[in-house]
Amino acid sequence: MTGKSFTFDLGRIMDEAFAWAQEFGERFQEGLGFPEELREKLRERFKSYEDLYPHYPYPPANIYLTRDRSLVFELALAGFEEEGISLEFRGDYLYFSARAPQEGAAAPQGAEPGEGVQFFKRRLRLKSIEEQRYYVPADKFEQSKVQARFRAGLLRVTVPARLEGQKPPGFKVNIMGEEAPGA
C-alpha cells in the first residue's frame, strides 16, 4: 500500500460491535422464549453492569509501580467532589469509596435530558462507588506515608515503598498463663 493512507474510526467500529452484541443478546432471549418475568430477573441481576462501556471496571483506573517502587493508583473521577471521596487502610488493603453527586446537582442548567431526547452516545453516567479494595501489603509499602491528591477529576494515590530491611512496626503479644480449674 505505498502512497495510500489507511484510516479508520476505532470508536465507531467498537460502538457498532457492542450495539450488535446487545441486539444479539435481546434477540437470543426472545428466541429462547424466556418469559418476561425471567427476563426482568436477568435485567435486575445484571443491572450494575449495564452502564459500563463495554465491561470495564468503574471508575477507570491506572495502577503502577514507579522507579522508586512506590505504588500509584490513578482513578478517573470526573464530576465527583473531593468531599465525597473516602480512602482508608485496613490491614493490607486500601479501601476506596466515592459518593456520586446527586442527579442534576453538578450538571449545568438544561443538561439533563427531557422527554423526547435522542442520544447519539451516552457513556457518561456517574454512580456511587461502594468500597473497592486494593492490596497494599504493609511489609512492602509505607501505608502511613500515603499521599492522595485530587485535581481536575483525577485522584492520584501514592504509597511509598518501604526501605529495604525495614520492617513494619510490630507489637508484643502478652501470654496469659493457664488458670487452675476452679480458681
Residue pairs with C-beta under 8 A, 6 or more apart in sequence:
14 54
15 121
18 53
18 54
21 54
29 39
29 42
34 42
43 50
49 55
51 58
51 125
51 127
52 58
53 123
58 127
58 129
59 75
59 76
59 77
59 98
59 129
60 75
60 76
61 73
61 74
61 75
61 76
62 72
62 73
62 74
63 71
63 72
63 73
63 74
63 134
64 71
64 72
65 71
65 72
66 72
66 158
68 160
68 161
69 161
70 141
70 158
70 159
70 160
70 161
71 136
71 141
71 158
71 159
71 161
72 156
72 157
72 158
72 159
73 94
73 96
73 134
73 155
73 156
73 157
74 154
74 155
74 156
74 157
75 96
75 154
75 155
75 157
76 153
76 154
77 85
77 98
77 150
77 153
77 154
77 155
78 153
79 100
79 101
79 106
79 124
79 126
79 153
80 98
80 99
80 100
80 101
80 126
80 153
81 101
81 106
82 150
84 98
84 99
84 100
84 101
85 96
85 97
85 98
85 99
85 150
85 155
86 95
86 96
86 97
86 98
87 94
87 95
87 96
87 146
87 148
87 157
88 94
88 95
89 95
89 136
89 143
89 146
91 138
92 135
92 136
92 137
92 138
93 133
93 134
93 135
93 136
94 133
94 134
94 136
94 143
94 146
94 157
94 159
95 131
95 132
95 133
96 129
96 131
96 132
96 133
96 134
96 157
97 128
97 129
97 130
97 131
97 132
98 128
98 129
99 128
100 126
100 127
100 128
100 129
101 126
103 112
104 112
106 126
113 119
136 143
136 159
138 168
139 162
139 167
139 168
140 161
140 162
141 159
141 160
141 161
141 162
142 159
142 160
142 161
142 162
143 159
145 159
145 160
146 157
146 158
146 159
146 160
147 157
147 158
148 155
148 156
148 157
148 158
149 155
149 156
150 156
162 168
